[in-house]
Amino acid sequence: MVYLSEKTIKKRKYLYLMKSIRLPNGKVVTLQKHMDKKDDIKSLEKKYKEFFLEKEKQAYSNFALENYSQNSTYMGTQLKKIEAMKVEYQYLLKNFSIEQYKDVFDRFIANFTYESNAIEGSSLTLKDVAIVMFENRSLEGKDLREIWETKNSREVMQEILKRKFKINEKDIIKMHKMLMQNIDSRLGYKQFPNEILGSSVKLTLPEKVQEEMKKLIDWYDENPEKLNPLQMSALFHGKFEKIHPFADGNGRVGRFIATAMLTNKGYPPLIIRKSQRGSYVKALDDFQRGYTKNLESIFLEKYKKTFEKFFAVYAKYVK
């Protein structure tokens, strides 16, 4: 929200159109544009929309460059793009009508669910997913587990978009329980060793899961100001999949957690597509061997492509 403010400088009065934003560290920054004369606030806000968008992008980019660590993937240029997309995404959210918001996120949730479940082997098509989610119809000849995976995913994503999930053990276990409703009774942390088929990576044993999950959450809590949230979500995802804390559903839970980490910080969510399953699985395998770059790169690529396909396309229609 912009507002007008009058300042007196060397006994002369000047009029400014101003907007205050809060940076991730809590610091409030005021952006301003000099005005020659007063006008209706809504008219001014519309007229100088692009000006303040660019100023806000610059403020968040400067914060990122000054505060987040950088590597060969998350370097200055990419950090600026990440922050610019965040600003544009937040602008869209604030200006969507209720109906527009529903249309956009129904489309996003259906695609996210379809792709995420397909990575795990679901046979449902995108059309099937839409029918289950939005028409509440049964699908003849389809696995009941896949139907419940779809229904449960919608409920979880709706809660994520409302920022109802925090990144802690309690909420991660709750998320898993919601995703496994009517699918699997093995809730809570695993009680029996598991493995990723086709991978030689040794997963955390049941007796060590509680300890390793606590370490992971502590690591996350200690690093919020050191890493860009997108890079943090990629690293957290890799660490979580190495623990594989549940008997089933670890991949889907991990991707939902990554989404919650982004939306909780105001960033747009991302979708990893089934067509990239091979490179995604390899990146996770590489991560477990200490090579994190591939997974970080996948998250960066999918963040940008998801924003462009599911959100940026609406920018010219939002006033």
Contacts in CASP RR format, 6 or more apart in sequence:
PFRMAT RR
TARGET T0000
AUTHOR 0000-0000-0000
METHOD contacts of the structure
MODEL  1
MVYLSEKTIKKRKYLYLMKSIRLPNGKVVTLQKHMDKKDDIKSLEKKYKE
FFLEKEKQAYSNFALENYSQNSTYMGTQLKKIEAMKVEYQYLLKNFSIEQ
YKDVFDRFIANFTYESNAIEGSSLTLKDVAIVMFENRSLEGKDLREIWET
KNSREVMQEILKRKFKINEKDIIKMHKMLMQNIDSRLGYKQFPNEILGSS
VKLTLPEKVQEEMKKLIDWYDENPEKLNPLQMSALFHGKFEKIHPFADGN
GRVGRFIATAMLTNKGYPPLIIRKSQRGSYVKALDDFQRGYTKNLESIFL
EKYKKTFEKFFAVYAKYVK
1 19 0 8 1.000
1 45 0 8 1.000
2 17 0 8 1.000
2 18 0 8 1.000
2 19 0 8 1.000
2 41 0 8 1.000
2 44 0 8 1.000
2 45 0 8 1.000
2 48 0 8 1.000
2 52 0 8 1.000
3 17 0 8 1.000
3 18 0 8 1.000
3 19 0 8 1.000
3 41 0 8 1.000
4 15 0 8 1.000
4 16 0 8 1.000
4 17 0 8 1.000
4 18 0 8 1.000
4 35 0 8 1.000
4 38 0 8 1.000
4 41 0 8 1.000
4 44 0 8 1.000
5 15 0 8 1.000
5 16 0 8 1.000
5 18 0 8 1.000
5 32 0 8 1.000
6 13 0 8 1.000
6 14 0 8 1.000
6 15 0 8 1.000
6 16 0 8 1.000
7 13 0 8 1.000
7 14 0 8 1.000
7 16 0 8 1.000
8 14 0 8 1.000
14 34 0 8 1.000
15 34 0 8 1.000
15 35 0 8 1.000
15 36 0 8 1.000
15 37 0 8 1.000
15 38 0 8 1.000
16 32 0 8 1.000
16 33 0 8 1.000
16 34 0 8 1.000
16 35 0 8 1.000
17 32 0 8 1.000
17 33 0 8 1.000
17 35 0 8 1.000
17 44 0 8 1.000
17 48 0 8 1.000
18 30 0 8 1.000
18 31 0 8 1.000
18 32 0 8 1.000
18 33 0 8 1.000
19 30 0 8 1.000
19 31 0 8 1.000
19 32 0 8 1.000
19 52 0 8 1.000
19 55 0 8 1.000
19 56 0 8 1.000
20 28 0 8 1.000
20 29 0 8 1.000
20 30 0 8 1.000
20 31 0 8 1.000
21 28 0 8 1.000
21 29 0 8 1.000
21 31 0 8 1.000
21 56 0 8 1.000
21 59 0 8 1.000
21 60 0 8 1.000
22 28 0 8 1.000
22 29 0 8 1.000
23 29 0 8 1.000
23 59 0 8 1.000
23 60 0 8 1.000
23 63 0 8 1.000
24 63 0 8 1.000
24 67 0 8 1.000
24 224 0 8 1.000
24 225 0 8 1.000
24 265 0 8 1.000
25 63 0 8 1.000
25 67 0 8 1.000
25 225 0 8 1.000
29 59 0 8 1.000
31 52 0 8 1.000
31 55 0 8 1.000
31 56 0 8 1.000
31 59 0 8 1.000
33 48 0 8 1.000
33 51 0 8 1.000
33 52 0 8 1.000
35 44 0 8 1.000
46 319 0 8 1.000
53 87 0 8 1.000
53 88 0 8 1.000
53 91 0 8 1.000
56 87 0 8 1.000
57 80 0 8 1.000
57 83 0 8 1.000
57 84 0 8 1.000
57 87 0 8 1.000
57 88 0 8 1.000
60 83 0 8 1.000
60 84 0 8 1.000
60 86 0 8 1.000
60 87 0 8 1.000
61 79 0 8 1.000
61 80 0 8 1.000
61 83 0 8 1.000
61 84 0 8 1.000
63 83 0 8 1.000
64 76 0 8 1.000
64 79 0 8 1.000
64 80 0 8 1.000
64 82 0 8 1.000
64 83 0 8 1.000
64 228 0 8 1.000
65 76 0 8 1.000
65 79 0 8 1.000
65 80 0 8 1.000
67 225 0 8 1.000
67 226 0 8 1.000
68 74 0 8 1.000
68 79 0 8 1.000
68 226 0 8 1.000
68 227 0 8 1.000
68 228 0 8 1.000
68 231 0 8 1.000
69 226 0 8 1.000
69 227 0 8 1.000
70 76 0 8 1.000
70 79 0 8 1.000
71 293 0 8 1.000
71 296 0 8 1.000
72 293 0 8 1.000
73 231 0 8 1.000
73 293 0 8 1.000
73 296 0 8 1.000
73 297 0 8 1.000
73 300 0 8 1.000
74 82 0 8 1.000
74 227 0 8 1.000
74 228 0 8 1.000
74 230 0 8 1.000
74 231 0 8 1.000
74 296 0 8 1.000
74 300 0 8 1.000
78 300 0 8 1.000
79 228 0 8 1.000
81 304 0 8 1.000
82 228 0 8 1.000
82 230 0 8 1.000
82 267 0 8 1.000
82 300 0 8 1.000
82 303 0 8 1.000
85 267 0 8 1.000
85 268 0 8 1.000
85 303 0 8 1.000
85 304 0 8 1.000
85 307 0 8 1.000
85 312 0 8 1.000
86 266 0 8 1.000
86 267 0 8 1.000
86 268 0 8 1.000
88 307 0 8 1.000
88 311 0 8 1.000
88 312 0 8 1.000
88 315 0 8 1.000
89 266 0 8 1.000
89 267 0 8 1.000
89 268 0 8 1.000
89 307 0 8 1.000
89 311 0 8 1.000
90 266 0 8 1.000
91 318 0 8 1.000
92 311 0 8 1.000
92 314 0 8 1.000
92 315 0 8 1.000
92 318 0 8 1.000
93 101 0 8 1.000
95 318 0 8 1.000
95 319 0 8 1.000
96 104 0 8 1.000
96 314 0 8 1.000
96 318 0 8 1.000
100 314 0 8 1.000
100 318 0 8 1.000
104 310 0 8 1.000
104 311 0 8 1.000
104 314 0 8 1.000
105 161 0 8 1.000
106 133 0 8 1.000
106 134 0 8 1.000
107 310 0 8 1.000
108 269 0 8 1.000
108 271 0 8 1.000
108 310 0 8 1.000
109 133 0 8 1.000
109 153 0 8 1.000
109 154 0 8 1.000
109 157 0 8 1.000
109 158 0 8 1.000
110 126 0 8 1.000
110 129 0 8 1.000
110 130 0 8 1.000
110 133 0 8 1.000
110 134 0 8 1.000
111 126 0 8 1.000
111 271 0 8 1.000
111 310 0 8 1.000
112 153 0 8 1.000
112 157 0 8 1.000
112 259 0 8 1.000
112 269 0 8 1.000
112 271 0 8 1.000
113 129 0 8 1.000
113 133 0 8 1.000
113 149 0 8 1.000
113 150 0 8 1.000
113 153 0 8 1.000
113 154 0 8 1.000
113 157 0 8 1.000
114 122 0 8 1.000
114 124 0 8 1.000
114 125 0 8 1.000
114 126 0 8 1.000
114 129 0 8 1.000
115 271 0 8 1.000
115 272 0 8 1.000
115 273 0 8 1.000
115 274 0 8 1.000
116 153 0 8 1.000
116 252 0 8 1.000
116 255 0 8 1.000
116 256 0 8 1.000
116 271 0 8 1.000
116 272 0 8 1.000
117 124 0 8 1.000
117 129 0 8 1.000
117 146 0 8 1.000
117 149 0 8 1.000
117 150 0 8 1.000
117 153 0 8 1.000
117 252 0 8 1.000
118 124 0 8 1.000
118 274 0 8 1.000
118 277 0 8 1.000
119 251 0 8 1.000
119 272 0 8 1.000
119 274 0 8 1.000
119 277 0 8 1.000
119 280 0 8 1.000
120 249 0 8 1.000
120 251 0 8 1.000
120 252 0 8 1.000
122 146 0 8 1.000
122 149 0 8 1.000
123 142 0 8 1.000
123 143 0 8 1.000
123 146 0 8 1.000
124 132 0 8 1.000
124 139 0 8 1.000
124 142 0 8 1.000
124 146 0 8 1.000
124 147 0 8 1.000
124 150 0 8 1.000
128 139 0 8 1.000
128 142 0 8 1.000
128 150 0 8 1.000
129 150 0 8 1.000
131 137 0 8 1.000
131 139 0 8 1.000
132 139 0 8 1.000
132 147 0 8 1.000
132 150 0 8 1.000
132 151 0 8 1.000
133 150 0 8 1.000
133 151 0 8 1.000
133 154 0 8 1.000
138 147 0 8 1.000
139 147 0 8 1.000
145 183 0 8 1.000
148 181 0 8 1.000
148 182 0 8 1.000
148 183 0 8 1.000
149 179 0 8 1.000
149 183 0 8 1.000
149 252 0 8 1.000
152 178 0 8 1.000
152 179 0 8 1.000
152 180 0 8 1.000
152 181 0 8 1.000
152 182 0 8 1.000
152 183 0 8 1.000
153 179 0 8 1.000
153 252 0 8 1.000
153 256 0 8 1.000
155 178 0 8 1.000
156 175 0 8 1.000
156 178 0 8 1.000
156 179 0 8 1.000
156 256 0 8 1.000
157 256 0 8 1.000
157 259 0 8 1.000
159 165 0 8 1.000
159 178 0 8 1.000
160 256 0 8 1.000
160 259 0 8 1.000
160 260 0 8 1.000
160 263 0 8 1.000
160 269 0 8 1.000
161 263 0 8 1.000
163 260 0 8 1.000
163 263 0 8 1.000
163 264 0 8 1.000
165 171 0 8 1.000
165 172 0 8 1.000
165 174 0 8 1.000
165 175 0 8 1.000
165 257 0 8 1.000
165 260 0 8 1.000
165 264 0 8 1.000
166 264 0 8 1.000
167 217 0 8 1.000
167 220 0 8 1.000
167 236 0 8 1.000
167 257 0 8 1.000
167 260 0 8 1.000
167 261 0 8 1.000
167 264 0 8 1.000
168 217 0 8 1.000
169 213 0 8 1.000
169 214 0 8 1.000
169 217 0 8 1.000
172 213 0 8 1.000
172 245 0 8 1.000
172 253 0 8 1.000
172 257 0 8 1.000
173 187 0 8 1.000
173 188 0 8 1.000
173 189 0 8 1.000
175 253 0 8 1.000
175 256 0 8 1.000
175 257 0 8 1.000
175 260 0 8 1.000
176 187 0 8 1.000
176 188 0 8 1.000
176 246 0 8 1.000
176 249 0 8 1.000
176 253 0 8 1.000
177 187 0 8 1.000
177 188 0 8 1.000
179 249 0 8 1.000
179 252 0 8 1.000
179 253 0 8 1.000
179 256 0 8 1.000
180 186 0 8 1.000
180 187 0 8 1.000
180 248 0 8 1.000
180 249 0 8 1.000
183 248 0 8 1.000
184 247 0 8 1.000
184 248 0 8 1.000
184 249 0 8 1.000
186 246 0 8 1.000
186 247 0 8 1.000
186 248 0 8 1.000
188 246 0 8 1.000
189 206 0 8 1.000
189 209 0 8 1.000
189 210 0 8 1.000
189 213 0 8 1.000
189 245 0 8 1.000
189 246 0 8 1.000
190 206 0 8 1.000
190 209 0 8 1.000
190 244 0 8 1.000
190 245 0 8 1.000
190 246 0 8 1.000
190 247 0 8 1.000
191 206 0 8 1.000
191 247 0 8 1.000
192 206 0 8 1.000
192 247 0 8 1.000
193 203 0 8 1.000
193 205 0 8 1.000
193 206 0 8 1.000
194 203 0 8 1.000
194 244 0 8 1.000
194 247 0 8 1.000
195 203 0 8 1.000
196 203 0 8 1.000
196 244 0 8 1.000
199 281 0 8 1.000
199 285 0 8 1.000
199 288 0 8 1.000
201 242 0 8 1.000
201 285 0 8 1.000
201 288 0 8 1.000
201 289 0 8 1.000
203 242 0 8 1.000
203 243 0 8 1.000
203 244 0 8 1.000
204 212 0 8 1.000
204 242 0 8 1.000
204 243 0 8 1.000
204 244 0 8 1.000
204 245 0 8 1.000
209 243 0 8 1.000
209 245 0 8 1.000
212 243 0 8 1.000
212 245 0 8 1.000
213 243 0 8 1.000
213 245 0 8 1.000
216 236 0 8 1.000
216 239 0 8 1.000
216 240 0 8 1.000
216 243 0 8 1.000
219 239 0 8 1.000
220 232 0 8 1.000
220 236 0 8 1.000
223 232 0 8 1.000
224 232 0 8 1.000
227 235 0 8 1.000
229 261 0 8 1.000
229 262 0 8 1.000
229 265 0 8 1.000
229 267 0 8 1.000
230 262 0 8 1.000
230 267 0 8 1.000
230 299 0 8 1.000
230 300 0 8 1.000
230 303 0 8 1.000
231 296 0 8 1.000
231 299 0 8 1.000
231 300 0 8 1.000
232 261 0 8 1.000
233 258 0 8 1.000
233 261 0 8 1.000
233 262 0 8 1.000
233 299 0 8 1.000
234 258 0 8 1.000
234 292 0 8 1.000
234 295 0 8 1.000
234 296 0 8 1.000
234 298 0 8 1.000
234 299 0 8 1.000
234 300 0 8 1.000
235 292 0 8 1.000
235 295 0 8 1.000
235 296 0 8 1.000
236 257 0 8 1.000
236 258 0 8 1.000
236 261 0 8 1.000
237 254 0 8 1.000
237 255 0 8 1.000
237 257 0 8 1.000
237 258 0 8 1.000
237 295 0 8 1.000
237 299 0 8 1.000
238 284 0 8 1.000
238 287 0 8 1.000
238 288 0 8 1.000
238 292 0 8 1.000
238 295 0 8 1.000
240 250 0 8 1.000
240 253 0 8 1.000
240 254 0 8 1.000
240 257 0 8 1.000
241 250 0 8 1.000
241 251 0 8 1.000
241 254 0 8 1.000
241 284 0 8 1.000
241 287 0 8 1.000
241 288 0 8 1.000
242 287 0 8 1.000
242 288 0 8 1.000
244 250 0 8 1.000
246 253 0 8 1.000
255 272 0 8 1.000
258 270 0 8 1.000
258 299 0 8 1.000
259 269 0 8 1.000
259 270 0 8 1.000
262 268 0 8 1.000
262 269 0 8 1.000
262 270 0 8 1.000
262 303 0 8 1.000
263 269 0 8 1.000
267 303 0 8 1.000
268 303 0 8 1.000
268 306 0 8 1.000
268 307 0 8 1.000
268 310 0 8 1.000
268 311 0 8 1.000
269 306 0 8 1.000
270 299 0 8 1.000
270 302 0 8 1.000
270 303 0 8 1.000
270 306 0 8 1.000
270 307 0 8 1.000
271 302 0 8 1.000
271 306 0 8 1.000
271 310 0 8 1.000
272 280 0 8 1.000
272 298 0 8 1.000
272 302 0 8 1.000
273 302 0 8 1.000
276 298 0 8 1.000
276 302 0 8 1.000
279 294 0 8 1.000
279 298 0 8 1.000
280 298 0 8 1.000
282 294 0 8 1.000
283 294 0 8 1.000
283 295 0 8 1.000
283 297 0 8 1.000
283 298 0 8 1.000
284 295 0 8 1.000
286 292 0 8 1.000
286 293 0 8 1.000
286 294 0 8 1.000
286 295 0 8 1.000
287 294 0 8 1.000
287 295 0 8 1.000
END
